[in-house]
Amino acid sequence: VIDTTRAFFPMIIAQEKATIINISSVAGYYSSLATGPAYTASKFAVRGFSENLLVECRQYFPHVNVLCVHPGIIKTDILNNARELYLPYLDQITEQGNKGLDIQEAKDL
């Protein structure tokens, strides 16, 4: 996210009006064993980077907006692998253990 923003930022600020959209996850708001600590930390980082970039853009480049999207849980291999690792504890610790959209359900949204 940071490298991509850095690479395209000169072109973005040259536009009359622009919006940067970063994709995080609901894990950027809530820690959960369903996603694991490394995944959660990376999504917190995307959220924090986006919020700070917005503050800087408002001051120096007010024509540039920054958004961060936080999709909910989608059943992918990341979730399946986390379930195997944390299976003995997952359903006890988080209600998210058995929830989430299938990939096809997410595509249909």
Buried (B, 14 or more C-beta within 10 A) or exposed (E): BEEEBEEEBEEBEEEEEBEBEBBBBBBBEBBBBBBBEEBBEBBBBBBEBBEEBBEEBEEEBEEBBBEBEBBEBBBBEBBEEBBEEBEEEBBEEBEBBEEBBEEEEBEEE
